[in-house]
């Protein structure tokens, strides 16, 4: 059973709690869209100063909008384009302190100032990305990156059971 516990304000401790909450929410879930929907909702309620959090899923050689929290977003993103496409192409997290300085940034929401995108590969195949935007410059740091990557790793263990 999922239990909401208060966050302490200690960033690393709180991220560990969010990962435990993800595990509790994901236990026995067989539908990947339901799983991703709850994962995006969980991050949305946990992370402060963000304006969009969600997933783009790999379909027919492009990223397609998946479960998310926030304003309507771009429907498709090509491989290697924008922050999301670059994360896939480079096979590494993109931590962008100022999206206006990112070559080829795709502005789905003009309010976004910083972004972090974690690529998701399952069984060496592209699955998609976790994308989080903030209306504040320099919102994300190395601690966010490390724990969001752990969050994705935990999520992958549940997704891979069902695909």
N, CA and C atoms as an extended XYZ file, in Angstrom:
489
Properties=species:S:1:pos:R:3:atomname:S:1:resname:S:1:resid:I:1 pbc="F F F"
N         0.844       -1.194        0.000 N   UNK     1
C         0.000        0.000        0.000 CA  UNK     1
C         0.874        1.236        0.000 C   UNK     1
N         0.487        2.211       -0.787 N   UNK     2
C         1.224        3.473       -0.874 CA  UNK     2
C         0.883        4.357        0.314 C   UNK     2
N         1.905        4.894        0.935 N   UNK     3
C         1.707        5.762        2.091 CA  UNK     3
C         2.454        7.070        1.856 C   UNK     3
N         1.750        8.181        1.992 N   UNK     4
C         2.384        9.487        1.840 CA  UNK     4
C         3.073        9.833        3.154 C   UNK     4
N         4.358       10.081        3.057 N   UNK     5
C         5.119       10.479        4.240 CA  UNK     5
C         5.656       11.873        4.004 C   UNK     5
N         5.769       12.658        5.053 N   UNK     6
C         6.263       14.022        4.857 CA  UNK     6
C         7.747       14.025        4.474 C   UNK     6
N         8.076       14.918        3.580 N   UNK     7
C         9.478       15.078        3.193 CA  UNK     7
C        10.173       15.929        4.235 C   UNK     7
N        11.462       15.682        4.406 N   UNK     8
C        12.210       16.317        5.489 CA  UNK     8
C        12.879       17.624        5.092 C   UNK     8
N        13.018       17.858        3.802 N   UNK     9
C        13.776       19.030        3.353 CA  UNK     9
C        15.231       18.688        3.124 C   UNK     9
N        15.625       17.461        3.479 N   UNK    10
C        16.984       16.990        3.194 CA  UNK    10
C        16.914       16.274        1.850 C   UNK    10
N        17.498       16.918        0.851 N   UNK    11
C        17.318       16.499       -0.536 CA  UNK    11
C        17.583       15.017       -0.787 C   UNK    11
N        18.722       14.514       -0.351 N   UNK    12
C        19.057       13.122       -0.639 CA  UNK    12
C        18.134       12.155        0.096 C   UNK    12
N        17.819       12.448        1.348 N   UNK    13
C        16.893       11.611        2.124 CA  UNK    13
C        15.510       11.586        1.467 C   UNK    13
N        15.075       12.753        1.010 N   UNK    14
C        13.759       12.842        0.389 CA  UNK    14
C        13.717       12.089       -0.937 C   UNK    14
N        14.787       12.155       -1.712 N   UNK    15
C        14.834       11.379       -2.952 CA  UNK    15
C        14.770        9.877       -2.653 C   UNK    15
N        15.452        9.435       -1.616 N   UNK    16
C        15.401        8.017       -1.242 CA  UNK    16
C        13.959        7.620       -0.903 C   UNK    16
N        13.249        8.504       -0.205 N   UNK    17
C        11.856        8.240        0.146 CA  UNK    17
C        10.986        8.170       -1.117 C   UNK    17
N        11.216        9.072       -2.060 N   UNK    18
C        10.440        9.064       -3.309 CA  UNK    18
C        10.658        7.756       -4.070 C   UNK    18
N        11.884        7.273       -4.079 N   UNK    19
C        12.170        6.000       -4.764 CA  UNK    19
C        11.439        4.854       -4.062 C   UNK    19
N        11.392        4.881       -2.741 N   UNK    20
C        10.631        3.866       -1.999 CA  UNK    20
C         9.135        3.978       -2.305 C   UNK    20
N         8.646        5.211       -2.425 N   UNK    21
C         7.239        5.414       -2.768 CA  UNK    21
C         6.947        4.884       -4.169 C   UNK    21
N         7.873        5.110       -5.092 N   UNK    22
C         7.710        4.577       -6.441 CA  UNK    22
C         7.603        3.058       -6.401 C   UNK    22
N         8.451        2.433       -5.612 N   UNK    23
C         8.429        0.971       -5.503 CA  UNK    23
C         7.092        0.492       -4.940 C   UNK    23
N         6.575        1.199       -3.943 N   UNK    24
C         5.286        0.822       -3.362 CA  UNK    24
C         4.151        1.007       -4.370 C   UNK    24
N         4.198        2.081       -5.136 N   UNK    25
C         3.171        2.338       -6.153 CA  UNK    25
C         3.232        1.339       -7.308 C   UNK    25
N         4.415        0.814       -7.570 N   UNK    26
C         4.639       -0.015       -8.758 CA  UNK    26
C         4.456       -1.501       -8.513 C   UNK    26
N         4.432       -1.879       -7.265 N   UNK    27
C         4.306       -3.292       -6.921 CA  UNK    27
C         3.036       -3.883       -7.536 C   UNK    27
N         3.188       -4.972       -8.247 N   UNK    28
C         2.069       -5.691       -8.860 CA  UNK    28
C         1.339       -4.928       -9.973 C   UNK    28
N         1.917       -3.828      -10.460 N   UNK    29
C         1.299       -3.095      -11.568 CA  UNK    29
C         1.786       -3.709      -12.872 C   UNK    29
N         0.859       -4.090      -13.724 N   UNK    30
C         1.225       -4.732      -14.980 CA  UNK    30
C         1.054       -3.821      -16.189 C   UNK    30
N         0.396       -2.697      -16.031 N   UNK    31
C         0.166       -1.785      -17.143 CA  UNK    31
C         1.213       -0.677      -17.112 C   UNK    31
N         2.023       -0.597      -18.178 N   UNK    32
C         3.117        0.370      -18.155 CA  UNK    32
C         2.643        1.814      -18.211 C   UNK    32
N         1.514        2.095      -18.864 N   UNK    33
C         0.994        3.465      -18.900 CA  UNK    33
C         0.539        3.886      -17.504 C   UNK    33
N        -0.115        2.998      -16.783 N   UNK    34
C        -0.506        3.293      -15.402 CA  UNK    34
C         0.728        3.540      -14.537 C   UNK    34
N         1.732        2.723      -14.735 N   UNK    35
C         2.985        2.853      -13.990 CA  UNK    35
C         3.644        4.208      -14.263 C   UNK    35
N         3.755        4.579      -15.527 N   UNK    36
C         4.382        5.856      -15.898 CA  UNK    36
C         3.527        7.040      -15.449 C   UNK    36
N         2.219        6.876      -15.472 N   UNK    37
C         1.331        7.943      -15.006 CA  UNK    37
C         1.550        8.231      -13.525 C   UNK    37
N         1.591        7.175      -12.727 N   UNK    38
C         1.840        7.365      -11.299 CA  UNK    38
C         3.250        7.890      -11.032 C   UNK    38
N         4.222        7.447      -11.810 N   UNK    39
C         5.599        7.930      -11.632 CA  UNK    39
C         5.679        9.429      -11.903 C   UNK    39
N         5.015        9.895      -12.963 N   UNK    40
C         5.059       11.330      -13.253 CA  UNK    40
C         4.298       12.127      -12.190 C   UNK    40
N         3.172       11.588      -11.712 N   UNK    41
C         2.410       12.257      -10.651 CA  UNK    41
C         3.223       12.327       -9.360 C   UNK    41
N         3.919       11.252       -9.045 N   UNK    42
C         4.754       11.220       -7.842 CA  UNK    42
C         5.852       12.282       -7.911 C   UNK    42
N         6.539       12.353       -9.029 N   UNK    43
C         7.591       13.368       -9.181 CA  UNK    43
C         7.002       14.773       -9.158 C   UNK    43
N         5.829       14.943       -9.749 N   UNK    44
C         5.204       16.262       -9.782 CA  UNK    44
C         4.875       16.761       -8.374 C   UNK    44
N         4.397       15.867       -7.518 N   UNK    45
C         4.072       16.307       -6.156 CA  UNK    45
C         5.321       16.460       -5.294 C   UNK    45
N         6.402       15.775       -5.639 N   UNK    46
C         7.634       15.834       -4.852 CA  UNK    46
C         8.518       17.018       -5.232 C   UNK    46
N         8.731       17.227       -6.503 N   UNK    47
C         9.681       18.241       -6.956 CA  UNK    47
C         9.076       19.642       -6.894 C   UNK    47
N         9.822       20.543       -6.305 N   UNK    48
C         9.384       21.938       -6.242 CA  UNK    48
C         9.954       22.691       -7.438 C   UNK    48
N         9.294       23.759       -7.775 N   UNK    49
C         9.754       24.667       -8.827 CA  UNK    49
C         9.950       23.974      -10.176 C   UNK    49
N         8.967       23.144      -10.542 N   UNK    50
C         8.962       22.555      -11.881 CA  UNK    50
C         7.635       22.923      -12.537 C   UNK    50
N         7.621       22.914      -13.867 N   UNK    51
C         6.374       23.209      -14.569 CA  UNK    51
C         5.951       22.079      -15.514 C   UNK    51
N         6.766       21.025      -15.607 N   UNK    52
C         6.403       19.889      -16.464 CA  UNK    52
C         7.255       18.688      -16.067 C   UNK    52
N         6.618       17.532      -15.991 N   UNK    53
C         7.348       16.287      -15.742 CA  UNK    53
C         6.596       15.166      -16.450 C   UNK    53
N         7.342       14.377      -17.209 N   UNK    54
C         6.682       13.277      -17.880 CA  UNK    54
C         7.616       12.470      -18.749 C   UNK    54
N         6.995       11.618      -19.532 N   UNK    55
C         7.735       10.666      -20.338 CA  UNK    55
C         7.422       10.854      -21.814 C   UNK    55
N         8.443       10.675      -22.608 N   UNK    56
C         8.296       10.507      -24.044 CA  UNK    56
C         8.719        9.075      -24.328 C   UNK    56
N         7.916        8.372      -25.121 N   UNK    57
C         8.169        6.961      -25.400 CA  UNK    57
C         8.565        6.783      -26.857 C   UNK    57
N         9.456        5.839      -27.102 N   UNK    58
C         9.991        5.585      -28.437 CA  UNK    58
C         9.005        4.764      -29.243 C   UNK    58
N         8.502        5.361      -30.326 N   UNK    59
C         7.555        4.675      -31.202 CA  UNK    59
C         7.818        5.115      -32.639 C   UNK    59
N         7.942        4.151      -33.522 N   UNK    60
C         8.123        4.424      -34.952 CA  UNK    60
C         9.250        5.433      -35.206 C   UNK    60
N        10.402        5.179      -34.580 N   UNK    61
C        11.619        5.971      -34.796 CA  UNK    61
C        11.525        7.426      -34.351 C   UNK    61
N        10.701        7.698      -33.369 N   UNK    62
C        10.653        9.030      -32.783 CA  UNK    62
C        10.119        8.946      -31.357 C   UNK    62
N        10.321       10.008      -30.608 N   UNK    63
C         9.754       10.092      -29.266 CA  UNK    63
C         8.331       10.620      -29.383 C   UNK    63
N         7.415        9.959      -28.678 N   UNK    64
C         6.005       10.337      -28.692 CA  UNK    64
C         5.580       10.625      -27.255 C   UNK    64
N         4.833       11.692      -27.075 N   UNK    65
C         4.368       12.103      -25.757 CA  UNK    65
C         3.677       10.954      -25.032 C   UNK    65
N         4.103       10.740      -23.793 N   UNK    66
C         3.504        9.724      -22.936 CA  UNK    66
C         2.888       10.374      -21.712 C   UNK    66
N         2.692        9.622      -20.642 N   UNK    67
C         2.099       10.167      -19.422 CA  UNK    67
C         2.921       11.342      -18.872 C   UNK    67
N         2.209       12.391      -18.453 N   UNK    68
C         2.908       13.581      -17.943 CA  UNK    68
C         2.009       14.379      -17.023 C   UNK    68
N         2.606       15.351      -16.357 N   UNK    69
C         1.919       16.332      -15.533 CA  UNK    69
C         2.397       17.701      -16.007 C   UNK    69
N         1.474       18.582      -16.332 N   UNK    70
C         1.829       19.920      -16.785 CA  UNK    70
C         0.961       20.349      -17.948 C   UNK    70
N         1.370       21.454      -18.576 N   UNK    71
C         0.636       21.977      -19.727 CA  UNK    71
C         0.789       21.055      -20.930 C   UNK    71
N        -0.106       21.172      -21.915 N   UNK    72
C         0.060       20.393      -23.138 CA  UNK    72
C         1.463       20.580      -23.702 C   UNK    72
N         1.982       19.518      -24.331 N   UNK    73
C         3.377       19.515      -24.768 CA  UNK    73
C         3.501       19.088      -26.216 C   UNK    73
N         4.714       19.182      -26.717 N   UNK    74
C         5.019       18.706      -28.063 CA  UNK    74
C         4.627       17.231      -28.149 C   UNK    74
N         4.037       16.839      -29.261 N   UNK    75
C         3.567       15.461      -29.419 CA  UNK    75
C         4.708       14.526      -29.799 C   UNK    75
N         5.555       14.955      -30.732 N   UNK    76
C         6.668       14.110      -31.177 CA  UNK    76
C         7.980       14.891      -31.164 C   UNK    76
N         9.048       14.166      -30.954 N   UNK    77
C        10.399       14.738      -30.986 CA  UNK    77
C        11.280       13.759      -31.749 C   UNK    77
N        12.003       14.259      -32.715 N   UNK    78
C        12.881       13.413      -33.523 CA  UNK    78
C        14.154       13.050      -32.773 C   UNK    78
N        14.689       11.901      -33.121 N   UNK    79
C        15.957       11.417      -32.568 CA  UNK    79
C        17.047       12.472      -32.801 C   UNK    79
N        17.774       12.799      -31.742 N   UNK    80
C        18.868       13.749      -31.852 CA  UNK    80
C        18.449       15.205      -31.816 C   UNK    80
N        17.152       15.489      -31.722 N   UNK    81
C        16.652       16.869      -31.723 CA  UNK    81
C        16.271       17.298      -30.320 C   UNK    81
N        16.548       18.542      -29.995 N   UNK    82
C        16.211       19.084      -28.690 CA  UNK    82
C        16.938       18.360      -27.572 C   UNK    82
N        16.569       18.671      -26.364 N   UNK    83
C        17.220       18.061      -25.198 CA  UNK    83
C        16.864       16.575      -25.109 C   UNK    83
N        15.600       16.244      -25.355 N   UNK    84
C        15.165       14.842      -25.255 CA  UNK    84
C        15.844       13.965      -26.303 C   UNK    84
N        15.825       14.408      -27.550 N   UNK    85
C        16.451       13.636      -28.626 CA  UNK    85
C        17.950       13.516      -28.460 C   UNK    85
N        18.576       14.562      -27.912 N   UNK    86
C        20.012       14.533      -27.657 CA  UNK    86
C        20.358       13.539      -26.557 C   UNK    86
N        19.520       13.467      -25.520 N   UNK    87
C        19.748       12.503      -24.428 CA  UNK    87
C        19.788       11.080      -24.969 C   UNK    87
N        18.884       10.779      -25.905 N   UNK    88
C        18.885        9.443      -26.520 CA  UNK    88
C        20.119        9.222      -27.375 C   UNK    88
N        20.409       10.201      -28.224 N   UNK    89
C        21.539       10.070      -29.147 CA  UNK    89
C        22.853        9.889      -28.388 C   UNK    89
N        23.045       10.703      -27.343 N   UNK    90
C        24.288       10.639      -26.554 CA  UNK    90
C        24.261        9.538      -25.502 C   UNK    90
N        23.093        8.939      -25.295 N   UNK    91
C        22.907        7.889      -24.286 CA  UNK    91
C        23.337        8.346      -22.898 C   UNK    91
N        23.033        9.616      -22.592 N   UNK    92
C        23.365       10.124      -21.256 CA  UNK    92
C        22.425       11.257      -20.868 C   UNK    92
N        22.301       11.434      -19.579 N   UNK    93
C        21.449       12.477      -19.024 CA  UNK    93
C        21.917       13.843      -19.505 C   UNK    93
N        20.949       14.663      -19.835 N   UNK    94
C        21.211       16.049      -20.213 CA  UNK    94
C        20.738       16.940      -19.068 C   UNK    94
N        21.673       17.636      -18.448 N   UNK    95
C        21.393       18.570      -17.360 CA  UNK    95
C        21.616       19.961      -17.939 C   UNK    95
N        20.534       20.687      -18.170 N   UNK    96
C        20.603       21.958      -18.893 CA  UNK    96
C        20.201       23.106      -17.973 C   UNK    96
N        21.177       23.902      -17.511 N   UNK    97
C        20.869       24.995      -16.592 CA  UNK    97
C        20.090       26.141      -17.245 C   UNK    97
N        20.276       26.330      -18.564 N   UNK    98
C        19.594       27.398      -19.288 CA  UNK    98
C        19.229       26.859      -20.674 C   UNK    98
N        17.956       26.558      -20.874 N   UNK    99
C        17.539       25.964      -22.142 CA  UNK    99
C        17.766       26.889      -23.333 C   UNK    99
N        17.811       28.193      -23.080 N   UNK   100
C        18.040       29.147      -24.166 CA  UNK   100
C        19.444       29.034      -24.747 C   UNK   100
N        20.343       28.412      -24.008 N   UNK   101
C        21.719       28.234      -24.475 CA  UNK   101
C        21.965       26.840      -25.044 C   UNK   101
N        20.918       26.011      -25.087 N   UNK   102
C        21.057       24.658      -25.621 CA  UNK   102
C        20.769       24.688      -27.120 C   UNK   102
N        21.758       24.332      -27.949 N   UNK   103
C        21.561       24.370      -29.400 CA  UNK   103
C        20.396       23.468      -29.834 C   UNK   103
N        19.451       24.043      -30.553 N   UNK   104
C        18.329       23.263      -31.057 CA  UNK   104
C        17.246       22.968      -30.036 C   UNK   104
N        17.237       23.700      -28.917 N   UNK   105
C        16.211       23.464      -27.894 CA  UNK   105
C        14.824       23.607      -28.509 C   UNK   105
N        13.915       22.702      -28.162 N   UNK   106
C        12.533       22.745      -28.622 CA  UNK   106
C        11.703       23.349      -27.496 C   UNK   106
N        11.140       24.513      -27.738 N   UNK   107
C        10.383       25.217      -26.696 CA  UNK   107
C         8.917       24.821      -26.731 C   UNK   107
N         8.563       23.779      -25.985 N   UNK   108
C         7.155       23.386      -25.885 CA  UNK   108
C         6.417       24.355      -24.960 C   UNK   108
N         7.099       24.854      -23.940 N   UNK   109
C         6.529       25.808      -22.992 CA  UNK   109
C         7.529       26.946      -22.834 C   UNK   109
N         7.146       28.135      -23.248 N   UNK   110
C         8.039       29.295      -23.200 CA  UNK   110
C         8.483       29.631      -21.779 C   UNK   110
N         7.741       29.158      -20.773 N   UNK   111
C         8.097       29.435      -19.379 CA  UNK   111
C         9.289       28.610      -18.903 C   UNK   111
N         9.617       27.533      -19.600 N   UNK   112
C        10.719       26.654      -19.163 CA  UNK   112
C        12.058       27.354      -19.321 C   UNK   112
N        12.861       27.288      -18.268 N   UNK   113
C        14.187       27.915      -18.266 CA  UNK   113
C        15.314       26.903      -18.101 C   UNK   113
N        15.041       25.798      -17.394 N   UNK   114
C        16.048       24.749      -17.224 CA  UNK   114
C        15.354       23.403      -17.380 C   UNK   114
N        16.182       22.373      -17.619 N   UNK   115
C        15.596       21.065      -17.948 CA  UNK   115
C        16.587       19.959      -17.602 C   UNK   115
N        16.031       18.812      -17.256 N   UNK   116
C        16.844       17.609      -17.099 CA  UNK   116
C        16.109       16.479      -17.825 C   UNK   116
N        16.857       15.713      -18.601 N   UNK   117
C        16.280       14.599      -19.354 CA  UNK   117
C        17.135       13.362      -19.123 C   UNK   117
N        16.493       12.293      -18.673 N   UNK   118
C        17.172       11.025      -18.422 CA  UNK   118
C        16.724       10.033      -19.495 C   UNK   118
N        17.660        9.535      -20.303 N   UNK   119
C        17.275        8.553      -21.321 CA  UNK   119
C        16.959        7.208      -20.666 C   UNK   119
N        16.042        6.482      -21.278 N   UNK   120
C        15.651        5.178      -20.745 CA  UNK   120
C        15.891        4.125      -21.826 C   UNK   120
N        16.784        3.206      -21.511 N   UNK   121
C        17.074        2.068      -22.386 CA  UNK   121
C        16.735        0.808      -21.610 C   UNK   121
N        16.007       -0.095      -22.238 N   UNK   122
C        15.669       -1.370      -21.605 CA  UNK   122
C        16.127       -2.483      -22.535 C   UNK   122
N        16.924       -3.383      -21.984 N   UNK   123
C        17.495       -4.482      -22.772 CA  UNK   123
C        18.219       -3.945      -24.009 C   UNK   123
N        19.008       -2.878      -23.789 N   UNK   124
C        19.810       -2.231      -24.835 CA  UNK   124
C        18.991       -1.632      -25.974 C   UNK   124
N        17.698       -1.441      -25.754 N   UNK   125
C        16.854       -0.816      -26.770 CA  UNK   125
C        16.284        0.483      -26.216 C   UNK   125
N        16.090        1.450      -27.114 N   UNK   126
C        15.504        2.721      -26.700 CA  UNK   126
C        14.079        2.476      -26.196 C   UNK   126
N        13.777        2.991      -25.019 N   UNK   127
C        12.428        2.936      -24.484 CA  UNK   127
C        11.795        4.335      -24.509 C   UNK   127
N        12.581        5.340      -24.085 N   UNK   128
C        12.078        6.710      -24.048 CA  UNK   128
C        12.930        7.587      -23.169 C   UNK   128
N        12.318        8.637      -22.630 N   UNK   129
C        13.027        9.551      -21.740 CA  UNK   129
C        12.095       10.017      -20.626 C   UNK   129
N        12.702       10.377      -19.506 N   UNK   130
C        12.029       11.132      -18.458 CA  UNK   130
C        12.477       12.571      -18.654 C   UNK   130
N        11.530       13.476      -18.805 N   UNK   131
C        11.812       14.879      -19.086 CA  UNK   131
C        11.199       15.726      -17.977 C   UNK   131
N        11.992       16.641      -17.401 N   UNK   132
C        11.491       17.537      -16.351 CA  UNK   132
C        11.959       18.954      -16.674 C   UNK   132
N        11.004       19.877      -16.677 N   UNK   133
C        11.280       21.284      -16.965 CA  UNK   133
C        11.005       22.134      -15.733 C   UNK   133
N        11.715       23.266      -15.664 N   UNK   134
C        11.511       24.213      -14.578 CA  UNK   134
C        11.453       25.631      -15.134 C   UNK   134
N        10.641       26.487      -14.514 N   UNK   135
C        10.601       27.887      -14.921 CA  UNK   135
C        11.736       28.713      -14.297 C   UNK   135
N        12.686       28.023      -13.661 N   UNK   136
C        13.799       28.683      -12.969 CA  UNK   136
C        15.121       28.223      -13.588 C   UNK   136
N        16.006       29.165      -13.850 N   UNK   137
C        17.339       28.808      -14.342 CA  UNK   137
C        18.087       28.021      -13.263 C   UNK   137
N        18.926       27.078      -13.685 N   UNK   138
C        19.775       26.296      -12.774 CA  UNK   138
C        18.990       25.540      -11.708 C   UNK   138
N        17.802       25.073      -12.042 N   UNK   139
C        16.960       24.370      -11.053 CA  UNK   139
C        17.538       23.015      -10.659 C   UNK   139
N        18.158       22.332      -11.603 N   UNK   140
C        18.613       20.965      -11.362 CA  UNK   140
C        20.120       20.920      -11.161 C   UNK   140
N        20.557       20.042      -10.243 N   UNK   141
C        21.993       19.907       -9.983 CA  UNK   141
C        22.390       18.434      -10.052 C   UNK   141
N        23.619       18.142       -9.674 N   UNK   142
C        24.141       16.776       -9.757 CA  UNK   142
C        23.413       15.828       -8.815 C   UNK   142
N        22.920       16.333       -7.694 N   UNK   143
C        22.155       15.479       -6.778 CA  UNK   143
C        20.837       15.080       -7.436 C   UNK   143
N        20.162       16.050       -8.048 N   UNK   144
C        18.936       15.728       -8.787 CA  UNK   144
C        19.237       14.689       -9.856 C   UNK   144
N        20.312       14.901      -10.586 N   UNK   145
C        20.667       13.970      -11.663 CA  UNK   145
C        20.883       12.566      -11.128 C   UNK   145
N        21.683       12.440      -10.078 N   UNK   146
C        21.991       11.119       -9.528 CA  UNK   146
C        20.724       10.397       -9.069 C   UNK   146
N        19.858       11.106       -8.347 N   UNK   147
C        18.670       10.446       -7.813 CA  UNK   147
C        17.582       10.245       -8.858 C   UNK   147
N        17.472       11.116       -9.821 N   UNK   148
C        16.503       10.881      -10.893 CA  UNK   148
C        16.947        9.710      -11.764 C   UNK   148
N        18.247        9.546      -11.934 N   UNK   149
C        18.738        8.359      -12.636 CA  UNK   149
C        18.428        7.098      -11.840 C   UNK   149
N        18.550        7.157      -10.509 N   UNK   150
C        18.172        6.008       -9.661 CA  UNK   150
C        16.663        5.748       -9.762 C   UNK   150
N        15.893        6.808       -9.795 N   UNK   151
C        14.441        6.695       -9.935 CA  UNK   151
C        14.114        5.948      -11.228 C   UNK   151
N        14.756        6.344      -12.325 N   UNK   152
C        14.528        5.692      -13.619 CA  UNK   152
C        14.976        4.232      -13.574 C   UNK   152
N        16.106        3.949      -12.938 N   UNK   153
C        16.569        2.560      -12.828 CA  UNK   153
C        15.546        1.709      -12.090 C   UNK   153
N        14.991        2.246      -11.032 N   UNK   154
C        13.972        1.520      -10.278 CA  UNK   154
C        12.724        1.307      -11.136 C   UNK   154
N        12.316        2.336      -11.837 N   UNK   155
C        11.156        2.250      -12.724 CA  UNK   155
C        11.375        1.204      -13.820 C   UNK   155
N        12.570        1.172      -14.381 N   UNK   156
C        12.891        0.204      -15.436 CA  UNK   156
C        12.704       -1.231      -14.968 C   UNK   156
N        13.012       -1.497      -13.732 N   UNK   157
C        12.875       -2.868      -13.228 CA  UNK   157
C        11.413       -3.314      -13.273 C   UNK   157
N        10.481       -2.396      -13.091 N   UNK   158
C         9.064       -2.731      -13.165 CA  UNK   158
C         8.582       -2.790      -14.607 C   UNK   158
N         9.041       -1.862      -15.435 N   UNK   159
C         8.630       -1.843      -16.839 CA  UNK   159
C         9.112       -3.093      -17.563 C   UNK   159
N        10.363       -3.461      -17.325 N   UNK   160
C        10.944       -4.588      -18.053 CA  UNK   160
C        10.240       -5.917      -17.764 C   UNK   160
N         9.554       -6.005      -16.630 N   UNK   161
C         8.779       -7.201      -16.317 CA  UNK   161
C         7.566       -7.346      -17.229 C   UNK   161
N         7.124       -6.205      -17.756 N   UNK   162
C         5.866       -6.185      -18.485 CA  UNK   162
C         5.987       -6.020      -19.995 C   UNK   162
N         7.232       -5.922      -20.493 N   UNK   163
C         7.367       -5.781      -21.953 CA  UNK   163
C         8.110       -6.955      -22.548 C   UNK   163
